[in-house]
Amino acid sequence: MLNALHTGWDGFWAIPHIKTWLILGWLTYLVWLGGWIILQKREPAATLSWLMSLAFLPYLGFLIYYLLGPQKIDRHRLRRARRRVALAAFDDESSNPEYAEMQRMVLATTGFPPASATHVDMLVDGSHKYPRLLQDIATATREVHVEYYIYEPDQNGTALRDALTAAAKRGAKVRLLLDAVGSKKASKKFFQPLLDAGGELAWFHPMRLGRVWKFWKRPWVNLRTHRKIVLIDGRIGYTGGINITDEQDDRLRTDAYRDLHLRMEGNVVRELQQVFVEDWIYATDDRSLISDVVQGMPPLVAGDIPVQIVSSGPDSRWEAIHRAHVSAIHAAHHRVWMTTPYFVPGEAAMMALTSAALGGIDVRLMVPKMSDSKLVTFAARSYYDALLAAGVKLYEYGPRMLHSKTLLVDDDLAMIGSANFDHRSFRLNFEVHAIIHDRHIAGELEELIEGEFAHAPRVRDPGTDRRPLFTARLPEAIARLMSPLL
């Protein structure tokens, strides 16, 4: 048997010019796909990572690129219309002079002008968010719009489903939009009570792998909605980092994620409503809710808290949340504090952080001691040497997983939302952040982060690690090289 196989293999290589044809085929494959990747005009590190994966994994690499490679989504019509209206309404004199450039940039890239809120509450951890959310939904009379990346059919998921079902039975229009990958455990059967009560359920980017006859349509495996949005009667809006899962409920688990969410009232809710409406129409192609939302919006009530919503996703080339972070850091005078569960910065963000620190600004970065992905943890640590050399103060939070995504600049700017400080959030995921220009809210965030320093030992100098290269530095180097593919 072995002799036969050996003879057959020798016979294969004996075919005239077979090696030449295989080499030419491999080179053609590299040139064709390499040119395609280069034309995507991504950062050099990302381009190099994809080229290496295709070169060393000829067939598997192509499959990975087909499933996870960069894709573009065309859904610009609503955004263009929104931008035209917003530009006409924007008043430079009413903007914050310290951050006017950032506000205009957010407007130009997203269409959202500076708005305001009458109330902003920071809800720390699931123990504060979940009861407040259920309480607000219990008051809904007209509509409840919900969008989440992760929705688990566990204790918190069941409680929210039952609250939404009760709202639907009262006559409120309930629309629930879930990411098909992040919420894969929550089946339609689980939501049947809500559907029976008249609620609606939609899935964002359901998998298309089974549609063999549409092989030319690449599946949206890597493009997810990472947003967490709840809107109640057009007057209350929730957004931030906390999903619907017992894993983020510190009442149920001592190792629950450490996280932060926002509850807002006022004109800013209209901007969050617009984000949800666009996502719902994109996922369902149902435009009927536009008239429902417009007719049912409460009167505009100006608040004392300036807030601007910034959304981003692969349907826009501008990476608005990424740009907002960089712009805010450049505008800092004396402080930049950041918390993020995943830190894999691009060149612009890394330059902004190190430049601020080199300029004497108090730059502090807090990440988890160990995130839920070892690869991402190693990738983050690969940046430590450069950050520390520039004067950035690094902290690793633990033992709980730090999941809050915040940026505090000086004494009056706070950014809180769903986006991590990494390639995926800035380029691939649909994300949303709230930029708040208010000393009181910034003061609350400062107090929160200062309290977390007690659970986050400062990283002094990872360069003193004397372990062998293979166990100490090689994993970080590999993770950093792969980071554009994460």
C-alpha positions as CSV (number, residue, x, y, z in Angstrom):
1,M,0.0,0.0,0.0
2,L,2.7,2.4,1.0
3,N,4.8,1.5,-2.0
4,A,1.8,2.2,-4.3
5,L,1.3,5.6,-2.7
6,H,5.0,6.4,-3.0
7,T,4.9,5.3,-6.7
8,G,1.8,7.4,-7.3
9,W,3.4,10.5,-5.8
10,D,6.5,10.0,-7.8
11,G,4.4,9.7,-10.9
12,F,2.6,12.9,-10.1
13,W,5.9,14.9,-9.9
14,A,7.0,13.2,-13.0
15,I,4.3,14.9,-15.1
16,P,6.2,17.3,-17.4
17,H,6.5,20.8,-16.1
18,I,4.2,20.1,-13.1
19,K,6.4,22.0,-10.7
20,T,6.7,24.9,-13.0
21,W,2.9,25.1,-13.4
22,L,2.4,24.9,-9.6
23,I,4.9,27.7,-9.0
24,L,3.3,29.8,-11.7
25,G,-0.1,29.2,-10.3
26,W,1.0,30.1,-6.8
27,L,2.7,33.3,-8.1
28,T,-0.5,34.2,-10.1
29,Y,-2.6,33.7,-6.9
30,L,-0.3,36.0,-4.9
31,V,-0.2,38.7,-7.5
32,W,-4.0,38.7,-8.1
33,L,-5.0,38.6,-4.4
34,G,-2.1,40.7,-3.3
35,G,-3.1,43.5,-5.8
36,W,-6.7,43.2,-4.5
37,I,-5.6,43.6,-0.9
38,I,-3.2,46.5,-1.7
39,L,-6.0,48.4,-3.5
40,Q,-8.0,48.3,-0.2
41,K,-5.6,51.1,0.9
42,R,-5.4,49.9,4.5
43,E,-2.6,50.6,6.9
44,P,0.8,48.9,6.0
45,A,0.7,46.6,8.9
46,A,-2.8,45.3,8.0
47,T,-1.8,44.9,4.3
48,L,1.4,43.0,5.3
49,S,-0.5,40.7,7.7
50,W,-3.0,39.7,4.9
51,L,-0.3,39.2,2.3
52,M,1.7,37.0,4.7
53,S,-1.4,34.9,5.5
54,L,-2.2,34.4,1.8
55,A,1.4,33.6,1.0
56,F,2.1,31.0,3.7
57,L,-1.5,29.6,3.7
58,P,-2.4,29.5,0.0
59,Y,-5.8,27.9,0.3
60,L,-6.7,28.4,4.0
61,G,-5.5,32.0,3.7
62,F,-7.9,32.7,0.9
63,L,-10.8,31.2,2.9
64,I,-9.9,33.3,5.9
65,Y,-9.7,36.4,3.7
66,Y,-13.0,35.5,2.0
67,L,-14.7,35.2,5.4
68,L,-12.9,37.9,7.4
69,G,-11.3,40.2,5.0
70,P,-12.3,43.9,4.5
71,Q,-15.7,44.4,3.0
72,K,-17.6,47.5,2.2
73,I,-21.3,48.2,2.9
74,D,-23.3,50.7,0.8
75,R,-26.0,52.3,2.9
76,H,-25.2,56.0,2.6
77,R,-28.5,57.5,1.5
78,L,-30.0,58.0,5.0
79,R,-26.7,59.4,6.2
80,R,-26.4,61.8,3.4
81,A,-29.9,63.1,4.0
82,R,-29.2,63.4,7.7
83,R,-25.9,65.3,7.1
84,R,-27.6,67.8,4.8
85,V,-30.2,68.6,7.5
86,A,-27.6,68.7,10.2
87,L,-25.2,71.0,8.4
88,A,-28.0,73.5,7.8
89,A,-28.8,73.5,11.6
90,F,-25.3,73.6,12.9
91,D,-24.2,76.8,14.6
92,D,-20.5,77.2,15.2
93,E,-21.1,79.8,17.9
94,S,-23.1,77.4,20.0
95,S,-20.3,74.7,19.9
96,N,-17.7,74.2,22.6
97,P,-14.7,76.4,21.5
98,E,-12.2,74.0,23.0
99,Y,-13.5,71.1,20.9
100,A,-15.0,72.9,18.0
101,E,-12.8,71.2,15.5
102,M,-13.8,67.8,16.8
103,Q,-17.5,68.7,16.8
104,R,-17.3,69.8,13.2
105,M,-15.4,66.6,12.3
106,V,-18.1,64.4,13.9
107,L,-20.8,66.4,12.1
108,A,-19.0,66.0,8.8
109,T,-18.4,62.3,9.2
110,T,-21.7,61.2,10.9
111,G,-24.2,64.0,10.3
112,F,-24.8,64.4,14.1
113,P,-24.5,68.0,15.3
114,P,-23.9,68.8,19.0
115,A,-27.1,68.1,21.0
116,S,-28.0,68.3,24.6
117,A,-29.4,66.2,27.5
118,T,-31.5,67.2,30.5
119,H,-30.2,64.3,32.5
120,V,-27.2,62.0,32.2
121,D,-26.7,59.1,34.6
122,M,-23.6,56.9,34.7
123,L,-24.6,53.3,35.5
124,V,-21.7,51.3,36.8
125,D,-21.9,47.5,36.3
126,G,-25.0,45.4,35.6
127,S,-26.3,45.8,39.1
128,H,-27.1,49.4,38.4
129,K,-28.0,49.2,34.8
130,Y,-30.4,46.2,34.6
131,P,-32.9,47.2,37.4
132,R,-33.0,50.8,36.0
133,L,-33.6,49.6,32.5
134,L,-36.5,47.3,33.5
135,Q,-38.0,50.1,35.5
136,D,-37.9,52.5,32.5
137,I,-39.4,49.9,30.2
138,A,-42.2,49.4,32.6
139,T,-43.2,53.1,31.9
140,A,-43.2,52.7,28.1
141,T,-46.5,53.5,26.4
142,R,-45.6,54.1,22.8
143,E,-42.5,52.3,21.7
144,V,-39.3,50.5,22.9
145,H,-36.4,50.1,20.5
146,V,-33.6,47.7,21.5
147,E,-30.3,46.9,19.8
148,Y,-27.6,44.6,21.3
149,Y,-24.5,42.7,20.3
150,I,-24.9,40.1,23.0
151,Y,-28.2,39.0,24.3
152,E,-28.1,35.8,26.3
153,P,-31.2,33.7,27.2
154,D,-30.3,33.6,30.8
155,Q,-31.7,35.3,33.9
156,N,-31.2,38.9,32.7
157,G,-32.2,38.0,29.2
158,T,-35.4,36.4,30.4
159,A,-36.2,39.4,32.6
160,L,-35.8,41.8,29.7
161,R,-37.8,39.7,27.3
162,D,-40.6,39.6,29.8
163,A,-40.5,43.3,30.3
164,L,-40.6,43.9,26.5
165,T,-43.5,41.4,26.2
166,A,-45.4,43.3,28.9
167,A,-44.8,46.6,27.1
168,A,-46.0,45.1,23.8
169,K,-49.2,43.9,25.5
170,R,-49.8,47.4,26.8
171,G,-49.8,48.6,23.2
172,A,-46.2,49.8,22.8
173,K,-44.4,49.1,19.6
174,V,-41.4,46.9,20.5
175,R,-38.6,46.4,18.0
176,L,-35.7,44.2,19.0
177,L,-32.5,44.1,16.8
178,L,-29.8,41.6,17.7
179,D,-26.5,40.7,16.2
180,A,-26.7,37.2,14.6
181,V,-23.3,36.2,15.9
182,G,-23.1,37.8,19.3
183,S,-26.6,36.7,20.2
184,K,-26.5,33.3,18.6
185,K,-27.7,31.6,21.8
186,A,-30.9,33.5,21.9
187,S,-33.2,31.7,19.5
188,K,-36.5,32.8,17.9
189,K,-38.2,30.3,20.2
190,F,-36.9,32.1,23.2
191,F,-38.5,35.3,22.0
192,Q,-41.8,33.7,21.0
193,P,-43.8,35.3,23.9
194,L,-42.6,38.7,22.7
195,L,-43.6,37.9,19.1
196,D,-47.0,36.6,20.2
197,A,-47.6,39.9,22.0
198,G,-46.9,41.8,18.8
199,G,-43.2,42.6,19.2
200,E,-40.8,42.5,16.3
201,L,-37.5,40.7,16.1
202,A,-34.7,41.2,13.5
203,W,-31.2,39.8,13.1
204,F,-28.2,41.9,12.0
205,H,-26.1,40.2,9.4
206,P,-27.4,36.7,9.6
207,M,-25.0,34.1,8.2
208,R,-25.2,33.3,4.5
209,L,-22.9,30.3,4.4
210,G,-25.7,28.0,3.5
211,R,-26.7,29.8,0.4
212,V,-24.4,27.9,-1.9
213,W,-25.9,29.3,-5.1
214,K,-24.9,32.8,-4.0
215,F,-21.3,32.0,-3.5
216,W,-20.3,35.3,-5.0
217,K,-21.8,37.1,-2.0
218,R,-19.3,37.1,0.8
219,P,-20.9,36.4,4.2
220,W,-20.9,39.2,6.8
221,V,-19.0,37.1,9.3
222,N,-16.7,39.8,10.4
223,L,-19.0,42.9,10.3
224,R,-21.1,43.0,13.4
225,T,-23.3,45.5,15.2
226,H,-21.5,46.0,18.5
227,R,-23.9,48.7,19.6
228,K,-25.9,48.7,22.8
229,I,-29.0,50.9,22.4
230,V,-32.3,51.1,24.2
231,L,-34.9,53.9,23.4
232,I,-38.1,54.4,25.4
233,D,-40.9,56.6,24.0
234,G,-38.3,58.8,22.3
235,R,-37.4,60.4,25.7
236,I,-35.0,58.0,27.4
237,G,-31.9,56.5,25.8
238,Y,-29.4,54.0,26.9
239,T,-26.0,53.3,25.4
240,G,-22.6,52.1,26.6
241,G,-20.7,48.8,27.1
242,I,-23.0,46.5,29.0
243,N,-24.7,43.7,27.1
244,I,-27.6,41.6,28.2
245,T,-25.9,38.7,30.0
246,D,-25.5,37.4,33.5
247,E,-21.8,37.5,32.8
248,Q,-22.0,41.3,33.3
249,D,-24.2,41.2,36.5
250,D,-22.2,41.6,39.6
251,R,-25.2,40.6,41.7
252,L,-25.0,37.1,40.2
253,R,-21.2,36.6,39.7
254,T,-18.2,37.8,41.7
255,D,-16.2,37.7,38.4
256,A,-18.7,39.8,36.5
257,Y,-17.2,42.3,34.0
258,R,-16.4,45.8,35.3
259,D,-18.4,48.1,32.9
260,L,-20.1,51.4,32.4
261,H,-23.4,52.4,30.8
262,L,-25.2,55.7,30.2
263,R,-28.8,56.7,30.7
264,M,-29.8,59.9,29.0
265,E,-32.8,62.1,28.5
266,G,-33.2,65.1,26.2
267,N,-32.6,66.0,22.6
268,V,-29.7,63.6,22.3
269,V,-32.1,60.7,22.4
270,R,-33.2,61.8,18.9
271,E,-29.7,61.1,17.6
272,L,-29.6,57.7,19.2
273,Q,-33.0,57.1,17.7
274,Q,-31.6,57.9,14.3
275,V,-28.8,55.3,14.7
276,F,-31.3,52.6,15.6
277,V,-33.7,53.5,12.7
278,E,-30.9,53.2,10.2
279,D,-29.8,49.9,11.6
280,W,-33.4,48.6,11.6
281,I,-34.1,49.6,8.0
282,Y,-30.8,48.1,6.9
283,A,-31.5,44.8,8.6
284,T,-35.2,44.6,7.7
285,D,-35.7,46.9,4.7
286,D,-38.8,48.1,6.6
287,R,-39.1,51.9,6.3
288,S,-42.5,52.1,7.9
289,L,-41.1,53.0,11.3
290,I,-39.7,56.3,9.9
291,S,-43.1,57.9,10.0
292,D,-44.0,56.3,13.3
293,V,-40.8,57.6,14.9
294,V,-41.2,61.1,13.5
295,Q,-44.8,61.4,14.5
296,G,-44.2,60.1,17.9
297,M,-41.2,62.0,19.0
298,P,-41.8,64.3,22.0
299,P,-41.2,68.0,21.7
300,L,-37.6,69.2,21.7
301,V,-36.5,70.2,25.2
302,A,-33.0,71.8,25.4
303,G,-30.9,70.6,28.3
304,D,-27.9,72.0,30.1
305,I,-25.6,69.1,29.3
306,P,-23.9,69.3,25.8
307,V,-23.8,65.8,24.2
308,Q,-22.9,64.7,20.7
309,I,-23.4,61.2,19.3
310,V,-20.7,59.7,17.1
311,S,-21.4,56.5,15.2
312,S,-19.1,54.5,13.0
313,G,-19.0,51.3,11.0
314,P,-17.8,49.7,7.8
315,D,-20.4,51.6,5.8
316,S,-18.3,54.7,6.2
317,R,-14.6,55.2,5.3
318,W,-14.1,57.9,7.9
319,E,-13.7,55.9,11.1
320,A,-15.5,58.6,13.0
321,I,-15.0,57.2,16.5
322,H,-11.3,56.7,15.8
323,R,-11.0,60.3,14.6
324,A,-12.9,61.6,17.6
325,H,-10.6,59.9,20.0
326,V,-7.5,61.2,18.2
327,S,-8.9,64.7,18.0
328,A,-9.9,64.8,21.6
329,I,-6.4,63.6,22.7
330,H,-4.7,66.3,20.5
331,A,-7.0,68.9,22.2
332,A,-5.9,68.0,25.7
333,H,-4.2,70.5,27.9
334,H,-3.3,68.6,31.0
335,R,-5.0,65.2,31.2
336,V,-5.9,62.1,29.0
337,W,-7.2,59.1,30.9
338,M,-8.5,56.1,29.0
339,T,-10.0,52.7,29.9
340,T,-10.5,50.0,27.3
341,P,-10.7,46.2,27.4
342,Y,-8.9,45.8,24.0
343,F,-6.0,48.0,23.2
344,V,-4.7,47.5,19.6
345,P,-4.1,51.1,18.3
346,G,-3.5,52.3,14.8
347,E,-0.6,54.5,13.9
348,A,-2.6,57.8,14.4
349,A,-3.9,56.8,17.8
350,M,-0.5,55.6,19.0
351,M,1.1,58.8,17.8
352,A,-1.6,60.9,19.6
353,L,-1.1,59.2,22.9
354,T,2.7,59.2,22.9
355,S,2.8,62.8,21.6
356,A,0.5,63.9,24.5
357,A,2.7,62.1,27.0
358,L,5.9,63.5,25.6
359,G,4.4,67.0,25.7
360,G,4.0,66.7,29.5
361,I,0.3,65.8,29.6
362,D,-0.9,63.3,32.2
363,V,-1.7,60.3,30.0
364,R,-3.0,57.2,31.8
365,L,-4.2,53.9,30.1
366,M,-6.1,51.2,32.0
367,V,-6.5,47.8,30.4
368,P,-7.4,44.3,31.9
369,K,-4.6,42.3,33.4
370,M,-6.0,39.5,31.3
371,S,-8.8,40.0,28.9
372,D,-11.1,37.3,27.5
373,S,-8.7,36.9,24.6
374,K,-5.0,36.0,25.3
375,L,-4.1,37.0,21.7
376,V,-5.5,40.5,22.3
377,T,-3.8,40.7,25.7
378,F,-0.4,39.9,24.1
379,A,-1.1,42.3,21.3
380,A,-1.8,45.1,23.8
381,R,1.4,44.3,25.8
382,S,3.5,44.6,22.6
383,Y,2.8,48.4,22.8
384,Y,3.9,48.8,26.4
385,D,7.6,49.6,25.8
386,A,6.8,52.5,23.5
387,L,4.1,53.9,25.7
388,L,6.2,53.7,28.8
389,A,9.2,55.3,27.1
390,A,6.9,58.2,26.1
391,G,5.8,58.7,29.7
392,V,2.3,57.0,29.5
393,K,1.2,55.6,32.9
394,L,-0.1,52.0,32.4
395,Y,-2.4,50.1,34.7
396,E,-3.7,46.6,34.5
397,Y,-7.1,46.0,36.1
398,G,-7.9,42.8,37.8
399,P,-9.0,40.2,38.8
400,R,-12.3,41.1,37.2
401,M,-12.4,41.8,33.4
402,L,-12.4,45.5,32.7
403,H,-14.9,46.1,29.9
404,S,-15.6,49.9,30.1
405,K,-14.7,52.0,27.1
406,T,-14.1,55.6,28.3
407,L,-11.9,58.6,27.6
408,L,-11.5,61.5,30.0
409,V,-9.9,64.7,28.6
410,D,-9.0,67.5,31.0
411,D,-11.8,68.4,33.3
412,D,-14.8,68.7,30.9
413,L,-14.8,66.1,28.3
414,A,-16.0,62.4,28.7
415,M,-16.4,59.9,25.9
416,I,-18.4,56.7,26.8
417,G,-19.7,54.1,24.5
418,S,-19.4,50.7,22.9
419,A,-16.1,50.9,20.9
420,N,-12.9,49.4,22.0
421,F,-9.6,51.0,21.2
422,D,-8.7,48.6,18.4
423,H,-8.9,47.9,14.7
424,R,-12.1,45.9,14.9
425,S,-14.1,48.6,16.7
426,F,-12.7,51.4,14.6
427,R,-13.1,49.7,11.2
428,L,-15.2,46.6,11.2
429,N,-17.9,46.9,13.9
430,F,-20.9,49.2,14.0
431,E,-20.3,51.3,17.1
432,V,-21.7,54.3,18.9
433,H,-20.2,56.7,21.5
434,A,-21.5,59.7,23.4
435,I,-19.2,62.7,23.7
436,I,-20.2,64.7,26.8
437,H,-18.9,68.3,27.4
438,D,-19.7,68.7,31.0
439,R,-17.6,69.3,34.1
440,H,-19.9,67.4,36.4
441,I,-20.1,64.3,34.3
442,A,-16.3,64.5,33.7
443,G,-15.8,64.7,37.5
444,E,-17.9,61.6,38.0
445,L,-15.9,59.7,35.5
446,E,-12.7,60.9,37.1
447,E,-13.9,59.7,40.5
448,L,-14.8,56.3,39.0
449,I,-11.5,55.8,37.3
450,E,-9.5,56.9,40.3
451,G,-11.4,54.3,42.3
452,E,-10.4,51.6,39.8
453,F,-6.7,52.4,40.1
454,A,-6.9,50.6,43.5
455,H,-7.6,47.4,41.6
456,A,-5.1,48.1,38.8
457,P,-1.4,47.9,39.7
458,R,0.8,50.2,37.7
459,V,3.0,48.6,35.0
460,R,6.5,49.9,35.6
461,D,8.8,48.4,33.0
462,P,8.0,45.1,31.1
463,G,11.5,45.4,29.6
464,T,12.9,44.1,32.8
465,D,11.3,40.7,32.1
466,R,14.2,38.1,32.0
467,R,12.2,35.1,30.7
468,P,13.5,33.4,27.6
469,L,12.6,35.2,24.3
470,F,10.2,32.4,23.2
471,T,8.0,32.6,26.3
472,A,8.3,36.4,27.0
473,R,8.4,38.4,23.7
474,L,7.6,36.0,20.9
475,P,3.9,35.7,21.7
476,E,3.6,39.5,21.9
477,A,5.3,39.9,18.5
478,I,3.1,37.3,16.9
479,A,0.0,38.8,18.4
480,R,1.0,42.3,17.2
481,L,1.6,41.0,13.7
482,M,-1.8,39.3,13.7
483,S,-3.6,42.3,15.3
484,P,-4.9,43.8,12.0
485,L,-6.7,40.5,11.4
486,L,-8.4,40.4,14.8
